[in-house]
Amino acid sequence: MKLLRTEEILWQKVYTKELKQDIKLKPYPVKVTGVVPRVQDVDQRIQKGAVIFSATLTTGVYFLSREGTLRYIEVLQPIRYVFCLEKILDGMEVRVDCAPETQNYHLAEDTLSVDFSLNFDLEAVIERPAGFAKTLEAKTERIATFRVIKEETDVAGIRFFFEKPDCRRIITVKPHLAKVETKVFKGFIAVEGEISADVFYIDGSGLERHNQVTVPLERVISCNEAEPEQLARVTAAFSEVHFRPSHKAGNYGIMMACRLDVKVLKKEESQVVTDFKHEGYQIVKEELLLKEVVDQGAFSFFIAESYPLKGRNLVDLHGRVERVYYEMNGELLVVQGVIGVEVFYVDENLLSAYRYIKINFCRSHPAGTVQTQVSYELKPRILHLSGVSKDGSIKITSLVEIEYTAVCRRATPVVVDIIPREGIERELFRVEKILDAKTIELVEKNEIILDCPVMLVEDIKGEVENLNVTVLDYRFLIQGGLSVHIYYAGVDGIIRCQKNIVPFGVLGDVKGGRKDMHVRADARISEVSTEIITPTRLDAIFLLSFDIEATCQQDLYLVTGPTVLQNRRYRQVYTQERLRRLSYIMPLTAPALFAKDIVPEVMEKWVEVEKAGFWIGGKLRVNTAYVGRDHLVHHDIDEVEFKFFIKGEEGLDTSRVSLSARPKKVVLVAGGEMLEGEFEISIKNYYLKML
């Protein structure tokens, strides 16, 4: 045996996968005497933080036919599995050894159902030179990343009852996820929480009322990749909300569909080198702008305020969250903002009138993470808005939802490479990198044709709707609609309201941008101005500001520090080559004068270990080019299976074997109708010895 190299064992993992296979047997079987599985044509590669394993599962079945003869068939089934890796170092190799076992099988008529257990042994190794150790020191910093392991979706039907004796009619039901806790176990995620349903209804006196119903939520979602040390984040979407009265007055049955989207995350923390000063070493640094999503969630609150308003009838009501900001008070996230409400009504003189009301709000919510570097991105939304005009005042009722995302942004100078790399470790990280953050502006001038001649513009309000961002390459396109509400007095003194939707688009670019980047855009209206051109024509000018943040998921090798030699496992890898002869007779499709070219190729390979040694086999494909008696060049292809027994030696690595073939002697026989050949099969085995 020959010493190939010395390598270090970084980590080892064991996985078990279940596989079911249905096999049609012909001729008609009466009894199955044996099922022998084996794995061949193994291929494995590392891609995007995971190892992709693909192979062919060959199932050999021995069975008795109706004629009483013993039959044998082989069925091939491709298999493919993906295993997430905890750590990837520069130059690391992953070995995957798959051992199939037959758990049980059942014969129903001519169909054999077999349950297999596939046992995977994963091993990560890296080559180490014989004498590479130096005692080096480096300045390090800890970074944390969250990697999405799996995304699962669960749909549940929610049903509950709403009972109010004075309820005459339900206007609408607005459900949302109030509280949620997740616990990750091996193979499943437990979700516990509450669904709050805000019910708006008309009471016996004809007034709008509000009540909130809390429904417990308990779901168990299966996920094969789930492990106890992982995290889970849940978002909910509700649809198909139905309500109908029951036989009892004031009692309603409410039904809805709830879709839970669960992300299984794994938090990975590692030390990375930020500074390294040693003679003889050249370092390569890069300034990283990292973005880490720490927490996500949503909460809602109810607002009911009354304001003086001398009106007889309410015509229209429209509201939007004008601005929102936050501050931290200990472990509480305090959100403050202003809701702007446009009230269009009929006054005491039976004339149309307009008033703009601002509602201030302040609500607190427990913060899941309290850190000095964490900032919150807030996305407010009005779920419900209604108003009742009575006795010289208007009561405005609104249900507001605040979606929040806790984000940690920081600039970190990191060392991506050190030359020479001897004694240096580099690890693969998947980080969310901030490519650019800026504000772009768009001046949108619109010509609006009014329904009636205008004398005075009372107010004009705008709101950005249906904002959509499309990434082109390093450029991106922002599209949306500008909803414009114009309140104006006509020449007859009547206040009117006209609504227009104006589409817009703006093109931006990101330095160093790419197609797979994510661009987040928050739009706001900075300035609004109007100019009356003619009695029925109005020019409205809007200054739109877009806060842009472009990020991308990037796989990056970072230096984690000098190699630490203590408590490491090392082994030596030896190789041994053997030669075997294979004789083969190949029939030709046409009589040959002489052979021109013969190319043997090993197509399949497999290893079976026994106590006394191991069998190594495969399939040899022979490509033959020859000149026939018609003086034309012919090309024939044939395949032959082979296997050799090799006496056992300790430390055999069954996951690594190399087979190659070359022709040794070839002659034409039977008047040129057959080709008799002798091929030399080269077998290269690998043996492991722990140090």
Buried (B, 14 or more C-beta within 10 A) or exposed (E): BEEEBBBBBBBEBEBEBEBEBEBEBEEEBEEBEEBBBBBBBBEBEBEEBBBBBBBBBBBEBBBBBEEEEEBEBEBEBEBEBEBBBEBBBBEBBBBBBBBBEBEEBEBEEEEBEBBBBBEBBBBBBBEBEEEEEEEBEBEBBEBEBBBEBBEBEBEBEBEBEBEBEEBBEBEBBBBBBBBBEBEBEEEBBBBBBEBBBBBBBBBEEEEBBBBEBEBEBEBEBEBEBBBEEBBBBBBBEBEEBEBEBEEEEBBBEBBBBBEBEBBBBBEBEBBBBBEBEEEEBEBEBEEBBBBBBBBBBBBBBBBEBEBEBEBEEBBBBBBBBBEBEBEBEEEBBBBBBBBBBBBBBBBEEEEBBBBEBEBEBEBBBEBBEBEEEBEBBBEBEBBBBBBBBEEEEBBBBBBBBBBBBBBBBEEBEBBBBBEEBBBBBBBBBBBBBBBBBEEBEBEBEBEBEBEBBBBEBBBBBBBBEEBEBEBEEBEBBBBBBBBBBBBBBBEEEEBBBBEBEBEBEBEBEBEEBEEEBBBEBBBEBEEBEBEBEEEEBBEBEBBBBBEBBBBBBBEBBBBBBBBEBEEEEEBBBBBBEEEBEBEBEBEBEBBBEEBEEBEBEBEBBBBBEEEEBBBBBBBBBBEBEBBBEEEEEBEBEBEBEBEBEBEEEEBBBBBBBEBEBEBBEBEBEEEBEBBBBEBBBBBEBBBBEEE
